[in-house]
Amino acid sequence: MNSEKKVLSALRIGDFRNFWVSQVISLSGTWMQHVAIGWLVYEMTSSPLYLGLTMMVLSAPIMVFTLIGGIFADRHPKRNILIGTQVMSIVPAITLAVLTDLQIIELWHIFLIVFMIGTLNAFDIPARQSFFVEMVGKSNLLNAIALNSAAFNGARVLGPLFAGLIISRINIETCFYINGLSFAPAILVMMNIKTRGTGKVVGRRSIISELGEGISFICGNIPIRTVFITIALISLFGIPYSSFLPVIAEDILNTGAEGLGRLGGASGAGALIAALIIALKGTIRRRAAYMSIAIMGGSLSIFALTFSDIEIISLLVLVITGFGIVSYLANANNFIQQSVPDSIRGRVMSAYILVFLGMSPVGNLLVGYLAEFIGTMNALRVSSVVCIAASFYFIKNSEMVESRNVH
């Protein structure tokens, strides 16, 4: 019975349970849209460079605005922020759908729309990440993070699979319409959540002063600094692999849109398995060793992917990639959140989002630019070697991560 409580602890909290179910629906739509955008851009341009550029435009606002989003989350009720971002996220989805449906969509439209999506994410994600602990408490935090990761990656399986089928058998704009509708359950749930996530900042100081407090905390703790540096390198050189799956599906495996859906679903399946293992275990013993194996396995699998021209092998390798990266990130997220004072949680988590997602625009552009000259597979090989080096860096310093009391 104690074990069951541990496993289901976060889901026993009504607000979080409703939130979690709504996220599965909303995130499935988001992943459908993500795949559809990539396919649409590659269909329009046949260029890996433009794929990378599109993902850079999507992620660039996180570099610019996410630290401000963290301050916003520390100052204002997080529930209200999340309601606002979910409502506004309907606009770019429906705009994409209508422009594509009318056959007047152009590349600059896509860049403008994905920039809007990225800007909304810069405010949504820090509020969302720092809202978990206020919904479930620190004792249930790892479970909540793992379950949220399970929702995210379960949607990452379903979304691409549905997107591939819909694109090949109906049309691409249907993916965008469905995503627009998928925000409705999340908005209704957020409006009925009792916890408001009131900001912890007392008084008002300058933005520079408040940012400095969060950055000083990160830089002043070696274990947290080690985790942040590793995440930054993986985000810069590892995570961009997913932006080039359309190239692999179309040019390497010759499997088309449905094959792209299977590739995205395989990576999502590995990530989902990782999240479920963490959720079911409750805690990970020898966390540093687990994280070390996970990040090295994920890095090596990206390298292996570049040598496969057989779909089943590529799918199996992508399962390992998703498993390794999410296993590392979920534990890193929990380690950071357990270590940070409540008063600066939003700012520290916004810095986490900055290195996790904010580095990827540069990585997408860099890998895409490299792919234009040496080919997509060679570009991914180079980036995977950097990830392997980052894994060795974390392993070298991993013993410090076993300690939770770093602040």
C-alpha positions in Angstrom: 0.0 0.0 0.0 2.8 2.4 0.8 4.4 1.6 -2.6 1.1 2.3 -4.3 0.8 5.7 -2.5 4.3 6.5 -3.6 3.6 5.6 -7.2 0.2 7.4 -7.5 0.9 10.2 -5.0 0.7 13.2 -7.4 -2.4 11.7 -9.2 -4.2 11.5 -5.9 -4.3 15.3 -5.8 -7.4 16.3 -7.8 -6.0 19.5 -9.3 -3.0 17.8 -10.6 -4.9 14.8 -11.9 -7.2 17.1 -13.9 -4.3 19.1 -15.1 -2.4 16.0 -16.2 -5.3 14.6 -18.3 -5.8 17.9 -20.0 -2.1 18.1 -20.8 -2.2 14.7 -22.6 -4.9 16.1 -24.9 -3.3 19.5 -25.4 0.2 18.2 -25.9 -1.0 15.6 -28.4 -2.3 18.5 -30.5 1.0 20.4 -30.1 3.1 17.4 -31.3 0.8 17.0 -34.3 1.3 20.6 -35.1 5.1 20.4 -34.6 5.4 17.5 -37.1 3.0 19.1 -39.6 5.1 22.4 -39.5 8.3 20.4 -40.2 6.7 18.5 -43.1 5.1 21.6 -44.5 8.5 23.5 -44.5 10.4 20.6 -46.0 7.7 20.2 -48.7 7.9 23.9 -49.6 11.8 24.1 -49.6 13.3 20.6 -49.7 16.1 22.1 -47.5 17.4 20.9 -44.2 18.7 24.5 -43.7 15.2 25.8 -43.7 14.0 23.1 -41.3 16.8 24.2 -38.9 15.9 27.8 -39.5 12.2 27.2 -38.7 13.0 25.5 -35.5 15.5 28.3 -34.6 12.7 30.9 -35.1 10.4 28.7 -32.9 12.9 28.5 -30.1 14.6 31.9 -30.4 12.1 33.8 -28.3 12.9 31.4 -25.4 16.5 32.8 -25.5 15.2 36.4 -25.5 12.1 36.2 -23.2 12.2 33.2 -20.9 14.2 34.8 -18.1 11.6 37.6 -18.1 9.0 34.9 -18.1 10.6 33.5 -14.9 10.4 36.9 -13.2 6.8 37.1 -14.3 6.1 33.7 -12.8 7.7 34.7 -9.5 5.6 37.9 -9.4 2.1 36.8 -10.5 -0.3 33.9 -10.0 0.9 31.1 -12.1 -2.5 29.7 -12.8 -3.6 33.0 -14.4 -0.4 33.1 -16.6 -1.2 29.6 -17.8 -4.8 30.4 -18.6 -3.6 33.4 -20.7 -0.9 31.5 -22.6 -3.3 28.6 -23.4 -6.0 31.0 -24.7 -3.5 32.9 -26.9 -2.0 29.6 -28.2 -5.3 29.0 -30.1 -4.5 32.0 -32.4 -1.3 30.7 -34.2 -2.8 27.2 -34.6 -6.0 28.4 -36.3 -4.0 31.0 -38.4 -1.8 28.2 -39.7 -4.8 26.1 -40.5 -6.7 28.8 -42.4 -3.6 30.0 -44.4 -2.8 26.4 -45.3 -6.4 25.6 -46.1 -6.7 28.6 -48.4 -3.4 27.6 -50.1 -1.8 31.0 -49.5 0.7 30.0 -46.8 4.2 31.3 -47.4 7.5 30.7 -45.6 7.4 34.1 -43.9 4.0 33.4 -42.5 5.3 30.2 -40.9 8.3 32.1 -39.4 6.1 34.8 -38.0 3.6 32.2 -36.5 6.3 30.0 -35.0 7.9 33.1 -33.5 4.6 33.9 -31.8 4.4 30.3 -30.5 7.9 30.5 -29.1 7.1 33.8 -27.4 4.1 32.3 -25.7 6.2 29.3 -24.6 8.7 31.6 -23.0 6.1 32.7 -20.5 4.1 29.5 -20.3 6.9 27.0 -19.5 8.6 28.7 -16.5 5.1 29.2 -14.9 4.2 25.6 -15.7 7.4 24.1 -14.3 7.3 26.2 -11.1 3.6 25.5 -10.6 4.0 21.8 -10.0 5.5 22.1 -6.6 2.6 24.4 -5.5 0.0 21.9 -6.7 1.6 18.8 -5.2 4.2 19.8 -2.6 7.9 18.9 -2.6 7.3 15.3 -1.3 5.3 14.5 -4.5 7.5 16.7 -6.9 9.5 13.9 -8.6 6.3 12.0 -9.2 4.6 15.0 -10.6 7.6 15.8 -12.9 7.8 12.2 -14.1 4.0 12.1 -14.7 4.1 15.4 -16.6 7.0 14.0 -18.6 5.0 10.9 -19.3 2.1 13.0 -20.5 4.5 15.1 -22.7 6.1 12.0 -24.2 2.9 10.0 -24.4 1.6 12.9 -26.6 4.9 12.7 -28.4 4.0 9.2 -29.4 0.4 9.8 -30.3 0.8 13.3 -32.0 3.4 12.3 -34.6 1.6 9.0 -35.4 -1.7 10.8 -35.9 0.0 13.6 -37.8 1.6 11.2 -40.2 -1.7 9.5 -40.9 -3.7 12.7 -41.2 -1.1 14.4 -43.6 -1.0 11.3 -45.9 -4.7 10.5 -45.9 -6.5 13.8 -45.3 -4.5 17.0 -45.4 -2.0 18.9 -43.4 -4.2 21.7 -42.3 -6.4 19.3 -40.3 -3.4 18.9 -37.9 -3.5 22.6 -37.2 -7.3 22.7 -36.7 -7.1 19.8 -34.2 -4.3 21.5 -32.3 -6.4 24.7 -31.9 -9.3 22.7 -30.5 -7.0 20.7 -28.1 -6.4 23.8 -25.9 -10.0 24.0 -24.8 -9.8 21.2 -22.1 -6.6 22.7 -20.7 -8.2 26.1 -20.4 -11.3 24.7 -18.6 -9.2 22.7 -16.2 -6.9 25.7 -15.3 -9.9 27.9 -14.7 -11.2 25.4 -12.1 -7.9 24.7 -10.3 -8.0 26.0 -6.7 -4.2 26.6 -6.4 -3.3 29.9 -7.9 0.5 29.7 -7.5 0.8 33.2 -6.0 4.2 34.8 -6.7 6.8 34.7 -4.0 8.6 38.0 -4.7 8.0 40.6 -2.0 8.3 44.2 -3.3 9.6 45.1 -6.7 13.3 45.4 -7.6 14.8 46.0 -11.0 14.7 43.1 -13.6 18.5 43.0 -13.6 18.6 42.6 -9.8 16.0 39.8 -9.8 17.7 38.0 -12.7 21.1 38.3 -10.9 19.7 36.6 -7.9 18.7 33.5 -9.9 21.9 33.4 -11.9 24.0 33.8 -8.8 22.3 30.8 -7.2 23.1 28.6 -10.3 26.7 29.8 -10.7 27.4 29.5 -7.0 26.5 25.8 -6.7 28.9 23.4 -8.5 26.5 20.4 -8.8 23.7 22.6 -10.3 26.2 24.3 -12.5 27.4 20.9 -13.8 23.9 19.9 -14.6 23.1 23.2 -16.4 26.3 23.0 -18.5 25.5 19.4 -19.6 21.9 20.3 -20.5 23.1 23.3 -22.5 25.5 21.1 -24.6 22.9 18.4 -25.2 20.3 21.1 -26.1 22.7 22.7 -28.5 24.0 19.6 -30.3 21.7 16.7 -29.3 18.1 17.7 -29.3 18.2 19.3 -32.8 18.3 15.7 -34.2 14.5 15.7 -34.1 14.2 18.7 -36.5 15.9 16.6 -39.2 13.6 13.6 -39.0 11.7 14.8 -42.2 15.0 14.5 -44.1 15.6 11.0 -42.7 12.1 9.9 -43.5 12.0 11.4 -47.0 15.6 11.0 -48.3 17.2 8.2 -46.3 14.4 5.8 -45.5 11.9 6.8 -48.3 8.9 6.3 -46.0 7.2 9.7 -46.5 4.9 11.4 -44.0 3.7 8.2 -42.4 7.3 7.1 -41.9 8.0 10.5 -40.3 5.1 9.9 -37.9 6.7 6.5 -37.0 10.1 8.1 -36.4 8.7 10.8 -34.1 6.5 8.2 -32.4 9.5 5.9 -31.7 11.5 8.7 -30.1 8.4 9.6 -28.1 7.9 6.0 -27.1 11.4 5.8 -25.6 10.8 9.0 -23.8 7.5 7.8 -22.5 9.1 4.6 -21.2 11.7 6.6 -19.3 9.1 8.9 -17.7 6.9 5.9 -16.7 9.9 4.1 -15.1 10.7 7.2 -13.0 7.0 7.8 -12.1 6.6 4.1 -11.0 9.8 4.0 -9.1 9.1 7.2 -7.2 12.8 7.8 -6.5 15.9 6.8 -8.4 18.7 5.3 -6.2 22.2 6.1 -7.4 20.7 9.0 -9.3 24.1 10.2 -10.7 24.9 6.7 -12.1 21.5 6.5 -13.7 21.8 9.9 -15.3 25.3 9.1 -16.5 24.2 5.9 -18.3 21.1 7.7 -19.7 22.9 10.6 -21.2 25.7 8.5 -22.7 23.2 6.1 -24.2 21.2 8.9 -25.7 24.3 10.5 -27.2 25.6 7.2 -28.7 22.2 6.4 -30.2 22.1 9.7 -32.1 25.5 8.7 -33.6 24.2 5.2 -34.4 21.1 6.7 -36.1 23.3 8.4 -38.8 24.5 5.0 -40.1 21.0 3.4 -40.5 19.1 3.2 -43.8 16.7 0.5 -42.5 13.5 1.8 -40.9 13.2 -0.8 -38.1 16.8 -0.2 -37.0 16.2 3.6 -37.0 13.0 3.2 -35.0 14.8 1.0 -32.3 17.7 3.5 -32.1 15.3 6.4 -31.7 13.6 4.6 -28.8 17.0 4.5 -27.1 17.5 8.2 -27.9 14.2 9.3 -26.4 14.7 7.1 -23.4 18.2 8.4 -22.6 17.6 12.1 -23.0 14.3 12.1 -21.0 15.8 9.9 -18.3 18.5 12.5 -17.8 16.3 15.6 -18.1 13.6 14.4 -15.7 16.1 13.6 -13.0 18.0 16.9 -13.7 14.7 18.8 -13.4 13.9 17.2 -10.1 17.4 17.7 -8.8 17.2 21.5 -9.6 13.7 21.9 -8.2 14.5 20.1 -5.0 17.6 22.4 -4.6 16.1 25.8 -5.3 14.4 28.1 -2.7 10.7 28.8 -3.4 11.4 32.6 -3.7 13.5 32.2 -6.8 12.0 29.0 -8.3 10.5 30.8 -11.3 13.8 32.4 -12.2 15.9 29.3 -11.8 13.4 27.2 -13.8 13.3 29.9 -16.5 17.1 29.5 -16.7 16.6 25.8 -16.9 14.2 26.3 -19.8 16.7 28.8 -21.4 19.5 26.2 -21.5 17.1 23.3 -22.3 15.1 24.9 -25.1 16.8 28.2 -25.7 20.1 26.7 -26.9 18.3 24.6 -29.5 17.7 27.5 -32.0 21.4 28.0 -32.3 21.8 24.2 -32.5 19.1 23.8 -35.2 20.6 26.6 -37.3 24.2 25.3 -36.8 23.3 21.7 -37.7 21.1 22.8 -40.6 23.8 25.0 -42.0 26.4 22.2 -41.6 24.0 19.8 -43.3 23.8 22.0 -46.4 27.6 21.5 -46.9 28.4 18.1 -45.6 25.0 16.3 -45.6 22.5 15.8 -42.9 23.9 12.5 -41.6 27.5 13.9 -41.4 26.2 17.0 -39.6 24.4 14.8 -37.0 27.5 12.7 -36.6 29.5 15.8 -35.7 26.9 17.0 -33.2 26.5 13.6 -31.6 30.3 13.5 -30.9 29.9 16.7 -29.0 27.1 15.1 -27.0 29.3 12.2 -26.2 32.0 14.6 -24.9 29.3 16.4 -22.8 28.3 13.0 -21.3 31.9 12.4 -20.3 32.0 15.8 -18.6 28.9 15.0 -16.6 30.2 11.5 -15.6 33.4 13.1 -14.4 31.5 15.4 -12.1 28.5 13.2 -11.3 29.2 12.3 -7.7 28.3 15.8 -6.6 24.7 15.3 -8.0 24.0 12.6 -5.5 23.7 15.3 -2.8 20.3 17.0 -2.8 21.1 19.7 -0.2 23.1 22.0 -2.3 21.6 25.4 -1.3 
